[in-house]
Amino acid sequence: MPERRNKLQIIIDILNLLQKKGRVKPTHLLYGGNLSYDRLKKYIKELEEKNLIEEIIEKDKKFYKLTDKGHSFLDEVRKIKEVTDAFGL
């Protein structure tokens, strides 16, 4: 049975999806993040409050995109992963 993801892993999955796609509808985040709607709403709220993502409305449709701070956060996470991998952690 696969390991459960922790909060940081879920946030990284959401941010990676946004970085890969550019802008994403909430339903795509729902499926891409493999989350329930209620859990996704909590993560979106927290990520917006921390200015890692932002909501965009285009033609009455809601999208989310990564902010500059979100891109920086992912860069730092990748650096940490490289270090931990180098030490076999």
C-alpha positions in Angstrom: 0.0 0.0 0.0 1.4 3.4 -0.9 2.5 5.8 1.8 0.2 8.6 2.7 1.4 12.1 1.6 2.1 14.6 4.3 1.0 18.2 4.1 4.2 19.4 2.4 4.1 16.7 -0.2 0.5 17.7 -1.1 1.5 21.4 -1.3 4.4 20.5 -3.5 2.2 18.4 -5.8 -0.3 21.3 -6.2 2.5 23.8 -6.9 4.3 21.5 -9.3 1.0 21.1 -11.3 0.6 24.8 -11.4 4.1 25.4 -12.5 3.9 22.7 -15.2 0.5 23.9 -16.6 0.8 27.7 -16.1 -2.8 28.2 -15.0 -5.2 25.6 -13.9 -9.0 25.3 -13.2 -10.0 24.2 -9.7 -11.2 20.8 -11.0 -7.8 20.1 -12.6 -6.2 20.9 -9.2 -8.7 18.6 -7.6 -7.8 15.6 -9.8 -4.1 16.5 -10.2 -3.7 16.9 -6.5 -5.8 13.8 -5.8 -7.8 15.6 -3.1 -11.3 15.9 -2.0 -13.0 19.2 -2.7 -13.1 20.2 1.0 -9.4 19.5 1.4 -8.5 21.3 -1.8 -10.4 24.4 -0.6 -8.3 24.4 2.6 -5.0 24.1 0.7 -6.0 26.8 -1.8 -6.9 29.2 1.0 -3.6 28.6 2.8 -1.5 28.9 -0.4 -3.3 32.1 -1.3 -2.8 33.5 2.2 0.9 32.7 1.9 1.0 34.3 -1.6 2.2 31.2 -3.3 -0.7 31.0 -5.7 -3.3 33.5 -7.0 -6.8 33.3 -8.3 -7.5 34.6 -11.8 -10.9 35.2 -13.3 -11.1 35.1 -17.1 -14.5 35.1 -18.9 -16.3 34.2 -15.7 -14.0 31.2 -15.2 -11.8 30.7 -12.2 -8.1 29.7 -12.6 -5.2 29.5 -10.3 -1.6 30.2 -11.1 1.7 30.2 -9.3 3.1 33.5 -8.0 6.8 34.5 -8.2 7.0 33.6 -4.5 5.5 30.1 -5.4 8.2 29.6 -8.1 10.9 30.6 -5.6 9.5 28.2 -3.0 9.6 25.3 -5.5 13.2 26.2 -6.4 14.2 26.0 -2.7 12.4 22.7 -2.2 14.3 21.2 -5.2 17.6 22.4 -3.7 16.7 20.8 -0.4 15.8 17.6 -2.1 19.1 17.5 -4.0 21.0 17.9 -0.7 19.0 15.2 1.1 19.3 12.8 -1.9 23.1 13.5 -2.0 23.3 12.3 1.6 21.0 9.4 1.0 18.2 10.7 3.2 
